[in-house]
Amino acid sequence: MPMPLLALTAAALTLVACAGKKDPDALPTASVLSLAPSSDGLTLQTIDINGDGKADVFNYLREREGGSAIMVRKETDLNWDGRIDVRAWFDESGVLTREEMDGDFDGKVDWTDHYQGGTRAMSEVDSNFDGAFDLFKYYEGSILRRKERDANSDGKIDQWEYFDDKGNVTKVGKDIDGDGVMDQREG
């Protein structure tokens, strides 16, 4: 089962934070740098993961009745270049609704996961890094059910794959004449 970007972010932060430590067994230490109002009416918490004194994680919190805060957005600079590489949004219950990732660190989003009830429902991927999503993955629960691809970058889906519960391809389809409609089916 593919890991959500937020979990990958946490794993990557742990790995990179440990990489710079002289003691390989030492756990990474994060420190809160600031907690202040943001320009959009939220509270911004900045965190330094790698100990360089610069913020790597930006948590946007909304105050709720009773004085408790809930995270509504998280932004992370994974490679410490000063640019955000992963963004995650949460609903009013604190449940993950969307994640975006810049996987090649060029400043453009390459992957977006959409969640329903905290479970990934759909992914959009720019697999050739041309700035346009060309691969779409659809999930039921945690199971990948369908992939659709715009293989010729014309803005229309021209390849389909359907999967069973075990991840095996059960059907494939292709659009031969370029009209975005499946013309050829197998399975």
GROMACS elastic network, one bead per residue, 0.5 to 0.9 nm:
[ bonds ]
;  ai    aj funct       b0    kb
    1   142     6  0.68622   500
    1   143     6  0.73370   500
    1   144     6  0.85203   500
    2   142     6  0.83862   500
    3     6     6  0.82001   500
    3     7     6  0.63273   500
    3     8     6  0.64896   500
    4     7     6  0.54107   500
    4     8     6  0.63753   500
    4     9     6  0.86591   500
    4    99     6  0.83058   500
    4   113     6  0.78367   500
    4   120     6  0.76916   500
    5     9     6  0.59098   500
    5    10     6  0.85685   500
    5    86     6  0.77832   500
    5    88     6  0.85518   500
    5    99     6  0.66520   500
    5   100     6  0.77806   500
    5   101     6  0.72860   500
    5   112     6  0.88772   500
    5   113     6  0.78561   500
    6    10     6  0.63276   500
    6    11     6  0.86820   500
    6    86     6  0.79498   500
    6    87     6  0.85125   500
    6    88     6  0.71490   500
    6    99     6  0.72686   500
    7    10     6  0.51244   500
    7    11     6  0.62293   500
    7    12     6  0.85529   500
    8    11     6  0.50230   500
    8    12     6  0.59628   500
    8    13     6  0.84411   500
    9    12     6  0.50768   500
    9    13     6  0.60220   500
    9    14     6  0.85340   500
    9    76     6  0.78315   500
    9    78     6  0.73160   500
    9    86     6  0.74614   500
   10    13     6  0.51427   500
   10    14     6  0.62182   500
   10    15     6  0.86893   500
   11    14     6  0.51619   500
   11    15     6  0.62412   500
   11    16     6  0.86972   500
   12    15     6  0.50646   500
   12    16     6  0.60571   500
   12    17     6  0.82924   500
   12    78     6  0.72570   500
   13    16     6  0.52892   500
   13    17     6  0.58127   500
   13    18     6  0.83772   500
   13    28     6  0.88030   500
   13    49     6  0.73127   500
   13    50     6  0.84249   500
   13    78     6  0.65884   500
   13    79     6  0.89186   500
   14    17     6  0.52002   500
   14    18     6  0.61110   500
   14    19     6  0.85653   500
   14    27     6  0.81999   500
   14    28     6  0.65747   500
   14    49     6  0.86118   500
   15    18     6  0.52467   500
   15    19     6  0.61185   500
   15    28     6  0.86813   500
   16    20     6  0.68714   500
   16    28     6  0.88579   500
   16    50     6  0.76907   500
   16    78     6  0.83326   500
   16    79     6  0.83203   500
   17    20     6  0.60139   500
   17    21     6  0.72019   500
   17    27     6  0.82375   500
   17    28     6  0.53940   500
   17    29     6  0.78980   500
   17    30     6  0.88444   500
   17    49     6  0.64938   500
   17    50     6  0.51209   500
   17    51     6  0.83184   500
   18    21     6  0.54046   500
   18    22     6  0.86161   500
   18    23     6  0.83751   500
   18    24     6  0.65670   500
   18    25     6  0.81070   500
   18    26     6  0.71564   500
   18    27     6  0.66043   500
   18    28     6  0.55933   500
   18    50     6  0.83543   500
   19    22     6  0.82561   500
   19    24     6  0.73906   500
   20    23     6  0.88716   500
   20    24     6  0.86378   500
   20    50     6  0.76690   500
   21    24     6  0.62113   500
   21    25     6  0.86786   500
   21    26     6  0.71839   500
   21    27     6  0.87000   500
   21    28     6  0.79313   500
   22    25     6  0.88666   500
   22    26     6  0.82301   500
   23    26     6  0.53704   500
   23    27     6  0.88053   500
   24    27     6  0.81529   500
   26    29     6  0.87947   500
   28    49     6  0.73989   500
   28    50     6  0.74835   500
   28    51     6  0.88572   500
   29    48     6  0.86378   500
   29    49     6  0.66061   500
   29    50     6  0.74864   500
   29    51     6  0.74608   500
   30    47     6  0.66179   500
   30    48     6  0.55921   500
   30    50     6  0.69744   500
   30    51     6  0.70439   500
   31    46     6  0.86126   500
   31    47     6  0.55783   500
   31    48     6  0.53396   500
   31    49     6  0.67207   500
   31    50     6  0.89718   500
   31    51     6  0.76475   500
   31    53     6  0.87831   500
   32    35     6  0.77782   500
   32    45     6  0.70951   500
   32    46     6  0.58745   500
   32    48     6  0.63625   500
   32    49     6  0.88328   500
   32    55     6  0.84651   500
   33    45     6  0.75205   500
   33    46     6  0.54025   500
   33    47     6  0.54109   500
   33    48     6  0.65516   500
   33    53     6  0.77723   500
   33    54     6  0.80154   500
   33    55     6  0.69704   500
   34    44     6  0.76705   500
   34    45     6  0.56397   500
   34    46     6  0.52877   500
   34    47     6  0.73751   500
   34    55     6  0.89180   500
   35    43     6  0.67233   500
   35    44     6  0.55980   500
   35    46     6  0.66121   500
   36    42     6  0.86066   500
   36    43     6  0.55237   500
   36    44     6  0.53841   500
   36    45     6  0.67101   500
   36    46     6  0.88581   500
   37    40     6  0.82358   500
   37    41     6  0.65262   500
   37    42     6  0.58704   500
   37    44     6  0.58437   500
   37    45     6  0.87801   500
   38    41     6  0.56504   500
   38    42     6  0.52866   500
   38    43     6  0.54282   500
   38    44     6  0.54660   500
   38    60     6  0.79341   500
   39    42     6  0.73070   500
   39    43     6  0.88543   500
   40    43     6  0.86205   500
   41    62     6  0.80681   500
   42    60     6  0.60657   500
   42    61     6  0.55781   500
   42    62     6  0.52171   500
   42    63     6  0.76411   500
   42    72     6  0.87275   500
   43    59     6  0.80393   500
   43    60     6  0.56165   500
   43    62     6  0.62877   500
   43    63     6  0.78355   500
   43    69     6  0.87940   500
   44    58     6  0.66200   500
   44    59     6  0.57179   500
   44    61     6  0.63458   500
   45    57     6  0.81135   500
   45    58     6  0.57762   500
   45    59     6  0.50165   500
   45    60     6  0.64167   500
   45    61     6  0.75928   500
   46    54     6  0.87969   500
   46    55     6  0.55484   500
   46    56     6  0.73221   500
   46    57     6  0.57722   500
   46    59     6  0.64105   500
   46    60     6  0.88538   500
   47    54     6  0.79503   500
   47    55     6  0.51359   500
   47    56     6  0.59604   500
   47    57     6  0.50433   500
   47    58     6  0.64658   500
   47    59     6  0.80996   500
   48    51     6  0.58803   500
   48    52     6  0.70646   500
   48    53     6  0.61452   500
   48    54     6  0.57023   500
   48    56     6  0.52356   500
   48    57     6  0.66727   500
   49    52     6  0.80344   500
   49    53     6  0.87820   500
   49    54     6  0.85153   500
   49    55     6  0.74915   500
   49    56     6  0.60563   500
   49    57     6  0.73506   500
   50    53     6  0.80204   500
   50    54     6  0.84121   500
   50    55     6  0.89763   500
   50    56     6  0.78357   500
   50    80     6  0.86027   500
   51    54     6  0.76382   500
   52    55     6  0.84299   500
   54    80     6  0.86010   500
   54    82     6  0.86848   500
   55    58     6  0.71987   500
   55    76     6  0.89294   500
   55    77     6  0.82854   500
   55    80     6  0.87313   500
   55    82     6  0.84624   500
   56    75     6  0.82643   500
   56    76     6  0.57624   500
   56    77     6  0.50124   500
   56    78     6  0.71567   500
   56    79     6  0.87094   500
   56    80     6  0.65706   500
   56    82     6  0.77797   500
   56    84     6  0.83733   500
   57    74     6  0.71817   500
   57    75     6  0.57708   500
   57    77     6  0.64085   500
   57    78     6  0.85711   500
   57    84     6  0.87015   500
   58    73     6  0.82148   500
   58    74     6  0.56962   500
   58    75     6  0.50241   500
   58    76     6  0.63150   500
   58    77     6  0.87048   500
   59    71     6  0.66257   500
   59    72     6  0.79138   500
   59    73     6  0.61001   500
   59    75     6  0.65330   500
   59    76     6  0.86767   500
   60    70     6  0.84064   500
   60    71     6  0.57339   500
   60    72     6  0.58302   500
   60    73     6  0.50665   500
   60    74     6  0.61318   500
   60    75     6  0.83549   500
   61    69     6  0.58818   500
   61    70     6  0.52997   500
   61    72     6  0.56848   500
   61    73     6  0.71909   500
   61    74     6  0.88602   500
   62    68     6  0.85038   500
   62    69     6  0.53409   500
   62    70     6  0.53764   500
   62    71     6  0.63723   500
   62    72     6  0.66484   500
   62    92     6  0.88571   500
   63    66     6  0.85278   500
   63    67     6  0.62393   500
   63    68     6  0.59087   500
   63    70     6  0.65227   500
   64    67     6  0.57419   500
   64    68     6  0.54053   500
   64    69     6  0.56015   500
   64    70     6  0.71738   500
   65    68     6  0.67666   500
   65    69     6  0.86294   500
   66    69     6  0.89386   500
   70    90     6  0.88395   500
   70    92     6  0.74857   500
   70    93     6  0.77668   500
   70    94     6  0.62411   500
   71    74     6  0.73338   500
   71    89     6  0.82961   500
   71    90     6  0.67297   500
   71    91     6  0.85195   500
   71    92     6  0.84548   500
   71    94     6  0.62645   500
   72    88     6  0.82299   500
   72    89     6  0.56325   500
   72    91     6  0.63312   500
   72    92     6  0.71656   500
   72    94     6  0.68032   500
   72    95     6  0.88671   500
   72    96     6  0.87453   500
   73    87     6  0.71142   500
   73    88     6  0.54977   500
   73    90     6  0.60072   500
   73    91     6  0.89676   500
   74    86     6  0.79893   500
   74    87     6  0.56517   500
   74    88     6  0.51230   500
   74    89     6  0.66084   500
   74    90     6  0.85014   500
   75    84     6  0.61815   500
   75    85     6  0.74628   500
   75    86     6  0.56594   500
   75    88     6  0.65167   500
   75    89     6  0.89889   500
   76    83     6  0.83391   500
   76    84     6  0.54335   500
   76    85     6  0.58926   500
   76    86     6  0.51972   500
   76    87     6  0.65417   500
   76    88     6  0.88575   500
   77    80     6  0.54783   500
   77    81     6  0.70596   500
   77    82     6  0.65024   500
   77    83     6  0.57838   500
   77    85     6  0.51598   500
   77    86     6  0.68918   500
   78    81     6  0.81004   500
   78    83     6  0.86063   500
   78    84     6  0.75297   500
   78    85     6  0.60677   500
   78    86     6  0.75641   500
   78   105     6  0.89139   500
   79    82     6  0.81789   500
   79    83     6  0.84447   500
   79    85     6  0.79329   500
   79   105     6  0.79719   500
   80    83     6  0.74019   500
   80    84     6  0.87938   500
   81    84     6  0.84361   500
   81   105     6  0.88470   500
   83   105     6  0.82597   500
   83   107     6  0.70278   500
   84    87     6  0.73300   500
   84   101     6  0.87488   500
   84   102     6  0.80937   500
   84   105     6  0.87254   500
   84   107     6  0.76510   500
   85   100     6  0.80423   500
   85   101     6  0.56159   500
   85   103     6  0.72276   500
   85   104     6  0.88481   500
   85   105     6  0.65083   500
   85   106     6  0.88557   500
   85   107     6  0.72860   500
   85   108     6  0.85292   500
   85   109     6  0.80160   500
   86    99     6  0.70912   500
   86   100     6  0.55736   500
   86   102     6  0.64095   500
   86   103     6  0.85207   500
   86   109     6  0.85212   500
   87    98     6  0.81622   500
   87    99     6  0.55511   500
   87   100     6  0.51640   500
   87   101     6  0.65952   500
   88    96     6  0.71443   500
   88    97     6  0.76222   500
   88    98     6  0.56824   500
   88   100     6  0.64832   500
   88   101     6  0.88556   500
   89    94     6  0.88188   500
   89    95     6  0.83795   500
   89    96     6  0.59571   500
   89    97     6  0.56495   500
   89    98     6  0.52720   500
   89    99     6  0.64479   500
   90    93     6  0.75527   500
   90    94     6  0.52013   500
   90    95     6  0.51091   500
   90    97     6  0.52580   500
   90    98     6  0.72131   500
   90   118     6  0.89490   500
   91    94     6  0.52654   500
   91    95     6  0.53965   500
   91    96     6  0.65418   500
   91    97     6  0.63811   500
   92    95     6  0.74142   500
   93    96     6  0.89376   500
   94    97     6  0.89745   500
   95   115     6  0.89048   500
   95   116     6  0.89191   500
   95   117     6  0.68988   500
   95   118     6  0.54229   500
   96    99     6  0.79248   500
   96   114     6  0.87228   500
   96   115     6  0.65914   500
   96   116     6  0.81811   500
   96   117     6  0.77137   500
   96   118     6  0.51289   500
   96   119     6  0.80325   500
   97   113     6  0.83387   500
   97   114     6  0.60157   500
   97   116     6  0.63936   500
   97   117     6  0.75347   500
   97   118     6  0.63382   500
   97   119     6  0.83473   500
   97   120     6  0.83836   500
   98   112     6  0.70923   500
   98   113     6  0.55810   500
   98   115     6  0.57545   500
   98   116     6  0.88830   500
   98   120     6  0.85579   500
   99   111     6  0.81003   500
   99   112     6  0.55421   500
   99   113     6  0.51591   500
   99   114     6  0.67491   500
   99   115     6  0.84127   500
  100   109     6  0.62433   500
  100   110     6  0.75522   500
  100   111     6  0.56846   500
  100   113     6  0.65159   500
  100   114     6  0.89520   500
  101   104     6  0.89016   500
  101   105     6  0.88558   500
  101   108     6  0.82488   500
  101   109     6  0.54132   500
  101   110     6  0.59682   500
  101   111     6  0.52553   500
  101   112     6  0.64752   500
  101   113     6  0.87965   500
  102   105     6  0.53885   500
  102   106     6  0.69290   500
  102   107     6  0.63986   500
  102   108     6  0.56517   500
  102   110     6  0.51564   500
  102   111     6  0.68265   500
  103   106     6  0.80586   500
  103   108     6  0.85787   500
  103   109     6  0.75194   500
  103   110     6  0.61108   500
  103   111     6  0.74416   500
  104   107     6  0.81865   500
  104   108     6  0.83769   500
  104   109     6  0.89437   500
  104   110     6  0.77750   500
  104   129     6  0.84472   500
  105   108     6  0.74246   500
  105   109     6  0.88176   500
  106   109     6  0.84737   500
  108   129     6  0.86461   500
  108   131     6  0.71530   500
  109   112     6  0.74022   500
  109   125     6  0.88352   500
  109   126     6  0.80545   500
  109   131     6  0.77894   500
  110   124     6  0.81176   500
  110   125     6  0.57824   500
  110   127     6  0.73248   500
  110   128     6  0.89419   500
  110   129     6  0.66481   500
  110   131     6  0.74268   500
  110   132     6  0.83136   500
  110   133     6  0.75126   500
  111   123     6  0.70554   500
  111   124     6  0.56597   500
  111   126     6  0.62961   500
  111   127     6  0.84225   500
  111   133     6  0.79527   500
  112   122     6  0.83264   500
  112   123     6  0.55751   500
  112   124     6  0.51329   500
  112   125     6  0.65632   500
  113   120     6  0.65512   500
  113   121     6  0.76366   500
  113   122     6  0.58763   500
  113   124     6  0.64793   500
  113   125     6  0.86853   500
  114   119     6  0.83278   500
  114   120     6  0.57857   500
  114   121     6  0.57995   500
  114   122     6  0.52017   500
  114   123     6  0.61527   500
  114   124     6  0.83595   500
  115   118     6  0.54417   500
  115   119     6  0.50628   500
  115   121     6  0.51740   500
  115   122     6  0.69954   500
  115   123     6  0.89512   500
  116   119     6  0.53693   500
  116   120     6  0.63951   500
  116   121     6  0.60982   500
  117   120     6  0.83575   500
  118   121     6  0.89677   500
  119   139     6  0.88358   500
  119   140     6  0.87634   500
  119   141     6  0.64241   500
  119   142     6  0.69528   500
  120   123     6  0.76924   500
  120   138     6  0.85090   500
  120   139     6  0.66597   500
  120   140     6  0.81991   500
  120   141     6  0.72474   500
  120   142     6  0.68316   500
  121   137     6  0.82729   500
  121   138     6  0.58695   500
  121   140     6  0.64548   500
  121   141     6  0.72336   500
  121   142     6  0.80566   500
  121   144     6  0.88646   500
  122   136     6  0.70461   500
  122   137     6  0.54316   500
  122   139     6  0.58918   500
  122   140     6  0.89654   500
  122   144     6  0.89594   500
  123   135     6  0.80089   500
  123   136     6  0.56096   500
  123   138     6  0.66536   500
  123   139     6  0.84424   500
  124   133     6  0.58763   500
  124   134     6  0.73752   500
  124   135     6  0.58914   500
  124   137     6  0.66345   500
  125   128     6  0.87717   500
  125   129     6  0.88778   500
  125   132     6  0.82232   500
  125   133     6  0.50783   500
  125   134     6  0.61221   500
  125   135     6  0.50238   500
  125   136     6  0.63367   500
  125   137     6  0.82621   500
  126   129     6  0.53315   500
  126   130     6  0.69310   500
  126   131     6  0.65562   500
  126   132     6  0.56407   500
  126   134     6  0.54226   500
  126   135     6  0.65313   500
  127   130     6  0.81169   500
  127   132     6  0.86990   500
  127   133     6  0.72610   500
  127   134     6  0.65163   500
  127   135     6  0.67003   500
  128   131     6  0.82285   500
  128   132     6  0.84715   500
  128   133     6  0.86728   500
  128   134     6  0.79401   500
  129   132     6  0.73777   500
  129   133     6  0.84604   500
  130   133     6  0.82943   500
  132   153     6  0.81736   500
  132   155     6  0.85933   500
  133   136     6  0.76545   500
  133   150     6  0.83457   500
  133   155     6  0.88695   500
  134   148     6  0.81253   500
  134   149     6  0.55303   500
  134   151     6  0.68964   500
  134   152     6  0.88312   500
  134   153     6  0.69016   500
  134   155     6  0.78048   500
  134   156     6  0.87939   500
  134   157     6  0.80696   500
  135   147     6  0.70007   500
  135   148     6  0.58217   500
  135   150     6  0.64727   500
  135   151     6  0.82388   500
  135   157     6  0.86734   500
  136   146     6  0.81615   500
  136   147     6  0.55956   500
  136   148     6  0.50965   500
  136   149     6  0.63048   500
  136   150     6  0.87656   500
  137   144     6  0.69442   500
  137   145     6  0.76882   500
  137   146     6  0.58396   500
  137   148     6  0.65378   500
  137   149     6  0.88010   500
  138   143     6  0.85319   500
  138   144     6  0.59823   500
  138   145     6  0.57989   500
  138   146     6  0.51874   500
  138   147     6  0.63890   500
  138   148     6  0.84523   500
  139   142     6  0.62012   500
  139   143     6  0.53329   500
  139   145     6  0.53340   500
  139   146     6  0.70998   500
  140   143     6  0.53278   500
  140   144     6  0.65704   500
  140   145     6  0.65054   500
  141   144     6  0.82648   500
  143   163     6  0.86128   500
  143   164     6  0.84208   500
  143   165     6  0.65357   500
  143   166     6  0.81830   500
  143   167     6  0.75203   500
  144   147     6  0.79551   500
  144   162     6  0.84501   500
  144   163     6  0.66619   500
  144   164     6  0.81798   500
  144   165     6  0.80137   500
  144   167     6  0.68479   500
  145   161     6  0.82568   500
  145   162     6  0.56310   500
  145   164     6  0.66674   500
  145   165     6  0.78349   500
  145   167     6  0.78441   500
  146   160     6  0.71182   500
  146   161     6  0.55297   500
  146   163     6  0.60456   500
  146   169     6  0.89879   500
  147   159     6  0.80576   500
  147   160     6  0.56742   500
  147   161     6  0.51110   500
  147   162     6  0.66228   500
  147   163     6  0.84857   500
  148   157     6  0.61922   500
  148   158     6  0.74733   500
  148   159     6  0.57041   500
  148   161     6  0.66011   500
  148   162     6  0.89630   500
  149   152     6  0.88023   500
  149   156     6  0.82532   500
  149   157     6  0.53432   500
  149   158     6  0.60851   500
  149   159     6  0.50989   500
  149   160     6  0.65185   500
  149   161     6  0.87985   500
  150   153     6  0.55109   500
  150   154     6  0.69382   500
  150   155     6  0.64376   500
  150   156     6  0.56617   500
  150   158     6  0.53885   500
  150   159     6  0.67022   500
  151   154     6  0.81209   500
  151   156     6  0.86949   500
  151   157     6  0.75172   500
  151   158     6  0.64778   500
  151   159     6  0.70712   500
  152   155     6  0.81882   500
  152   156     6  0.84149   500
  152   157     6  0.88227   500
  152   158     6  0.78155   500
  153   156     6  0.74527   500
  153   157     6  0.88165   500
  154   157     6  0.83356   500
  154   178     6  0.85778   500
  155   180     6  0.88002   500
  156   178     6  0.76793   500
  156   179     6  0.74967   500
  156   180     6  0.51393   500
  156   181     6  0.87521   500
  157   160     6  0.77747   500
  157   174     6  0.86661   500
  157   175     6  0.76335   500
  157   178     6  0.87066   500
  157   179     6  0.87994   500
  157   180     6  0.54110   500
  157   181     6  0.77972   500
  157   182     6  0.86861   500
  158   173     6  0.79837   500
  158   174     6  0.53882   500
  158   176     6  0.74817   500
  158   178     6  0.70973   500
  158   179     6  0.83748   500
  158   180     6  0.58911   500
  158   181     6  0.73933   500
  158   182     6  0.70723   500
  159   172     6  0.74532   500
  159   173     6  0.57005   500
  159   175     6  0.64401   500
  159   182     6  0.77656   500
  160   171     6  0.79943   500
  160   172     6  0.54110   500
  160   174     6  0.63931   500
  160   175     6  0.88047   500
  160   182     6  0.80768   500
  161   169     6  0.64885   500
  161   170     6  0.75653   500
  161   171     6  0.58236   500
  161   173     6  0.65860   500
  162   167     6  0.89404   500
  162   168     6  0.82392   500
  162   169     6  0.56118   500
  162   170     6  0.55803   500
  162   171     6  0.51203   500
  162   172     6  0.63696   500
  162   173     6  0.88615   500
  163   166     6  0.76534   500
  163   167     6  0.53773   500
  163   168     6  0.52622   500
  163   170     6  0.53486   500
  163   171     6  0.72504   500
  164   167     6  0.53925   500
  164   168     6  0.54839   500
  164   169     6  0.65883   500
  164   170     6  0.63153   500
  165   168     6  0.74786   500
  167   170     6  0.89017   500
  169   172     6  0.74650   500
  169   187     6  0.88120   500
  170   186     6  0.84855   500
  170   187     6  0.59065   500
  171   185     6  0.72006   500
  171   186     6  0.55730   500
  172   184     6  0.82492   500
  172   185     6  0.58242   500
  172   186     6  0.53014   500
  172   187     6  0.65865   500
  173   182     6  0.59709   500
  173   183     6  0.72138   500
  173   184     6  0.53556   500
  173   186     6  0.63056   500
  173   187     6  0.87954   500
  174   181     6  0.80989   500
  174   182     6  0.52838   500
  174   183     6  0.59388   500
  174   184     6  0.51255   500
  174   185     6  0.67197   500
  175   178     6  0.59054   500
  175   179     6  0.70474   500
  175   180     6  0.61125   500
  175   181     6  0.56602   500
  175   183     6  0.50125   500
  175   184     6  0.65482   500
  176   179     6  0.81068   500
  176   180     6  0.88057   500
  176   181     6  0.85454   500
  176   182     6  0.75850   500
  176   183     6  0.60086   500
  176   184     6  0.71581   500
  177   180     6  0.81217   500
  177   181     6  0.84148   500
  177   183     6  0.76647   500
  178   181     6  0.76411   500
  179   182     6  0.84579   500
  182   185     6  0.72981   500
